[in-house]
Amino acid sequence: MQAKIRDAQLQKVPYMLIVGDREVQAGTVAVRLRTGEDLGPMPLEALVRRILSEVAERR
């Protein structure tokens, strides 16, 4: 999995979502930013709201 994370960083993917067994059970996704910041697990709906907010700020 480290190789996939490194590849995503090199490709400048803005968000990396990691979904493992724990996240599936909790109904969350683990989120990392391109900068390496780990936002931790959050509900998918919260992530969507965050992304929509960031997009609205750029307009």
DSSP file (Angstrom, degrees, kcal/mol; ACC not computed):
  #  RESIDUE AA STRUCTURE BP1 BP2  ACC     N-H-->O    O-->H-N    N-H-->O    O-->H-N    TCO  KAPPA ALPHA  PHI   PSI    X-CA   Y-CA   Z-CA
    1    1 A M     >        0   0    0      0, 0.0     4,-2.1     0, 0.0     3,-0.2   0.000 360.0 360.0 360.0 -31.4    0.0    0.0    0.0
    2    2 A Q  H  >  +     0   0    0      1,-0.2     4,-2.6     2,-0.2     5,-0.2   0.868 360.0  54.6 -58.6 -36.6    2.9    2.4    0.6
    3    3 A A  H  > S+     0   0    0      2,-0.2     4,-2.5     1,-0.2    -1,-0.2   0.894 107.2  49.9 -65.1 -39.1    3.8    2.2   -3.1
    4    4 A K  H  > S+     0   0    0      2,-0.2     4,-2.2    -3,-0.2    -2,-0.2   0.898 111.4  48.6 -66.3 -40.0    0.2    3.3   -4.0
    5    5 A I  H  X S+     0   0    0     -4,-2.1     4,-2.2     2,-0.2    -2,-0.2   0.929 112.4  48.3 -64.8 -44.8    0.4    6.2   -1.6
    6    6 A R  H  X S+     0   0    0     -4,-2.6     4,-2.4     1,-0.2    -2,-0.2   0.911 111.2  50.7 -61.7 -43.3    3.8    7.3   -2.9
    7    7 A D  H  X S+     0   0    0     -4,-2.5     4,-2.0     1,-0.2    -1,-0.2   0.907 109.3  50.9 -61.4 -42.0    2.5    7.1   -6.5
    8    8 A A  H  <>S+     0   0    0     -4,-2.2     5,-2.5     1,-0.2     4,-0.3   0.897 110.2  49.8 -63.5 -40.0   -0.6    9.2   -5.7
    9    9 A Q  H ><5S+     0   0    0     -4,-2.2     3,-1.1     1,-0.2    -2,-0.2   0.908 110.4  49.8 -64.8 -41.5    1.7   11.8   -4.1
   10   10 A L  H 3<5S+     0   0    0     -4,-2.4    -1,-0.2     1,-0.3    -2,-0.2   0.839 110.6  49.9 -65.8 -32.5    3.9   11.9   -7.2
   11   11 A Q  T 3<5S-     0   0    0     -4,-2.0    -1,-0.3    -5,-0.2    -2,-0.2   0.443 113.2-123.0 -84.3  -0.2    0.8   12.3   -9.4
   12   12 A K  T < 5 +     0   0    0     -3,-1.1    -3,-0.2    -4,-0.3    -2,-0.1   0.869  40.9 179.2  59.5  41.4   -0.3   15.1   -7.1
   13   13 A V      < -     0   0    0     -5,-2.5    -1,-0.2     1,-0.1     3,-0.1  -0.627  23.9-143.4 -70.0 124.7   -3.7   13.5   -6.3
   14   14 A P  S    S+     0   0    0      0, 0.0    20,-1.6     0, 0.0     2,-0.4   0.868  78.4  25.3 -65.2 -37.9   -5.3   16.0   -4.0
   15   15 A Y  E     -A   33   0A   0     18,-0.2     2,-0.5    19,-0.1    18,-0.2  -0.983  61.7-161.7-129.9 138.0   -7.0   13.4   -1.7
   16   16 A M  E     -A   32   0A   0     16,-2.8    16,-2.2    -2,-0.4     2,-0.5  -0.983  11.8-160.6-115.7 125.6   -6.2    9.8   -0.9
   17   17 A L  E     -A   31   0A   0     -2,-0.5     2,-0.5    14,-0.2    14,-0.2  -0.918   3.1-166.0-108.5 126.2   -9.0    7.7    0.5
   18   18 A I  E     -A   30   0A   0     12,-2.9    12,-2.7    -2,-0.5     2,-0.5  -0.952   5.5-176.8-114.1 125.5   -8.1    4.6    2.4
   19   19 A V        +     0   0    0     -2,-0.5     2,-0.2    10,-0.2    10,-0.1  -0.931  15.1 155.9-126.8 107.4  -10.8    2.1    3.1
   20   20 A G     >  -     0   0    0     -2,-0.5     4,-2.4     1,-0.0     5,-0.2  -0.447  61.2 -76.3-113.5-170.0   -9.9   -1.0    5.1
   21   21 A D  H  > S+     0   0    0      1,-0.2     4,-2.4     2,-0.2     5,-0.2   0.901 129.4  51.6 -58.4 -43.1  -11.9   -3.3    7.3
   22   22 A R  H  > S+     0   0    0      1,-0.2     4,-2.1     2,-0.2    -1,-0.2   0.913 111.0  47.4 -61.9 -42.9  -12.0   -0.8   10.2
   23   23 A E  H  >>S+     0   0    0      2,-0.2     5,-2.3     1,-0.2     4,-1.4   0.898 110.5  51.9 -67.0 -39.2  -13.3    1.9    8.0
   24   24 A V  H  <5S+     0   0    0     -4,-2.4     3,-0.4     1,-0.2    -2,-0.2   0.939 111.6  46.8 -61.4 -46.4  -16.0   -0.3    6.5
   25   25 A Q  H  <5S+     0   0    0     -4,-2.4    -1,-0.2     1,-0.2    -2,-0.2   0.876 117.6  42.6 -63.3 -37.4  -17.2   -1.4    9.9
   26   26 A A  H  <5S-     0   0    0     -4,-2.1    -1,-0.2    -5,-0.2    -2,-0.2   0.590 108.3-122.8 -86.0 -10.6  -17.2    2.3   11.1
   27   27 A G  T  <5S+     0   0    0     -4,-1.4    17,-0.6    -3,-0.4     2,-0.2   0.854  73.4 112.5  71.4  34.8  -18.8    3.6    7.9
   28   28 A T  E   < - B   0  43A   0     -5,-2.3     2,-0.4    15,-0.2    -1,-0.3  -0.736  58.8-135.4-128.1 175.4  -15.9    6.0    7.4
   29   29 A V  E     - B   0  42A   0     13,-2.4    13,-2.1    -2,-0.2     2,-0.4  -0.992  21.4-126.5-130.3 142.0  -12.9    6.6    5.0
   30   30 A A  E     -AB  18  41A   0    -12,-2.7   -12,-2.9    -2,-0.4     2,-0.4  -0.767  32.0-155.8 -86.7 132.1   -9.4    7.5    6.1
   31   31 A V  E     +AB  17  40A   0      9,-1.8     8,-2.2    -2,-0.4     9,-1.0  -0.921  17.9 178.6-120.4 132.9   -8.3   10.7    4.4
   32   32 A R  E     -AB  16  38A   0    -16,-2.2   -16,-2.8    -2,-0.4     6,-0.2  -0.985  21.1-136.3-126.4 141.5   -4.8   12.0    3.5
   33   33 A L  E >   -A   15   0A   0      4,-3.0     3,-2.1    -2,-0.4   -18,-0.2  -0.534  28.0-108.8 -90.8 162.4   -4.0   15.2    1.7
   34   34 A R  T 3  S+     0   0    0    -20,-1.6   -19,-0.1     1,-0.3   -22,-0.1   0.815 118.8  63.5 -57.4 -31.4   -1.4   15.5   -1.1
   35   35 A T  T 3  S-     0   0    0    -21,-0.2    -1,-0.3     1,-0.1     3,-0.1   0.584 122.0-106.3 -71.3  -9.6    0.6   17.5    1.4
   36   36 A G  S <  S+     0   0    0     -3,-2.1     2,-0.2     1,-0.3    -2,-0.1   0.287  72.4 144.9  99.8  -9.2    0.9   14.4    3.6
   37   37 A E        -     0   0    0      1,-0.1    -4,-3.0    -5,-0.1     2,-0.7  -0.442  43.7-141.6 -65.5 132.4   -1.5   15.7    6.2
   38   38 A D  E     -B   32   0A   0     -6,-0.2    -6,-0.2    -2,-0.2    -1,-0.1  -0.869  18.7-176.6 -99.8 112.1   -3.5   12.9    7.7
   39   39 A L  E     -     0   0A   0     -8,-2.2    -7,-0.2    -2,-0.7    -1,-0.1   0.587  35.0-143.9 -82.9 -10.5   -7.1   14.0    8.3
   40   40 A G  E     -B   31   0A   0     -9,-1.0    -9,-1.8    -3,-0.1    -1,-0.2  -0.205  43.9 -22.2  77.6-171.8   -7.9   10.6    9.8
   41   41 A P  E     +B   30   0A   0      0, 0.0   -11,-0.2     0, 0.0   -13,-0.0  -0.497  67.8 162.4 -75.4 140.4  -11.2    8.7    9.5
   42   42 A M  E     -B   29   0A   0    -13,-2.1   -13,-2.4    -2,-0.2    -2,-0.0  -0.987  44.8 -90.7-151.1 152.9  -14.3   10.7    8.7
   43   43 A P  E >>  -B   28   0A   0      0, 0.0     4,-1.7     0, 0.0     3,-0.5  -0.359  37.8-121.1 -61.5 145.3  -17.8    9.9    7.3
   44   44 A L  H 3> S+     0   0    0    -17,-0.6     4,-2.4     1,-0.2     5,-0.2   0.869 112.8  58.1 -57.0 -38.4  -17.9   10.1    3.6
   45   45 A E  H 3> S+     0   0    0      1,-0.2     4,-2.2     2,-0.2    -1,-0.2   0.885 104.4  51.2 -61.0 -39.1  -20.6   12.8    3.8
   46   46 A A  H <> S+     0   0    0     -3,-0.5     4,-2.2     2,-0.2    -1,-0.2   0.887 109.6  50.3 -65.9 -38.8  -18.3   15.0    5.8
   47   47 A L  H  X S+     0   0    0     -4,-1.7     4,-2.5     2,-0.2    -2,-0.2   0.917 109.2  50.8 -65.1 -43.0  -15.5   14.6    3.2
   48   48 A V  H  X S+     0   0    0     -4,-2.4     4,-2.7     1,-0.2     5,-0.2   0.919 110.2  50.0 -61.2 -43.5  -17.9   15.5    0.4
   49   49 A R  H  X S+     0   0    0     -4,-2.2     4,-2.3     1,-0.2    -1,-0.2   0.907 110.6  50.6 -61.1 -41.4  -19.0   18.6    2.3
   50   50 A R  H  X S+     0   0    0     -4,-2.2     4,-2.2     2,-0.2    -2,-0.2   0.928 112.1  46.1 -62.4 -45.7  -15.3   19.6    2.8
   51   51 A I  H  X S+     0   0    0     -4,-2.5     4,-2.4     2,-0.2    -2,-0.2   0.922 112.4  50.1 -65.0 -44.2  -14.5   19.2   -0.9
   52   52 A L  H  X S+     0   0    0     -4,-2.7     4,-2.4     1,-0.2    -1,-0.2   0.889 110.4  51.2 -61.3 -38.7  -17.6   21.1   -2.0
   53   53 A S  H  X S+     0   0    0     -4,-2.3     4,-2.0    -5,-0.2    -1,-0.2   0.913 110.0  48.7 -64.1 -43.4  -16.7   23.9    0.4
   54   54 A E  H  X S+     0   0    0     -4,-2.2     4,-1.2     2,-0.2    -2,-0.2   0.892 111.6  49.6 -64.2 -39.5  -13.1   24.0   -1.0
   55   55 A V  H  X S+     0   0    0     -4,-2.4     4,-0.7     1,-0.2     3,-0.3   0.916 110.1  50.8 -65.1 -42.8  -14.4   24.1   -4.6
   56   56 A A  H >< S+     0   0    0     -4,-2.4     3,-0.6     1,-0.2    -2,-0.2   0.865 106.8  54.9 -64.0 -36.0  -16.9   26.9   -3.7
   57   57 A E  H 3< S+     0   0    0     -4,-2.0    -1,-0.2     1,-0.2    -2,-0.2   0.818 104.2  54.9 -66.4 -30.4  -14.1   29.0   -2.1
   58   58 A R  H 3<        0   0    0     -4,-1.2    -1,-0.2    -3,-0.3    -2,-0.2   0.680 360.0 360.0 -77.5 -17.4  -12.0   28.8   -5.3
   59   59 A R    <<        0   0    0     -4,-0.7    -1,-0.2    -3,-0.6    -2,-0.2   0.461 360.0 360.0 -85.5 360.0  -14.8   30.2   -7.4
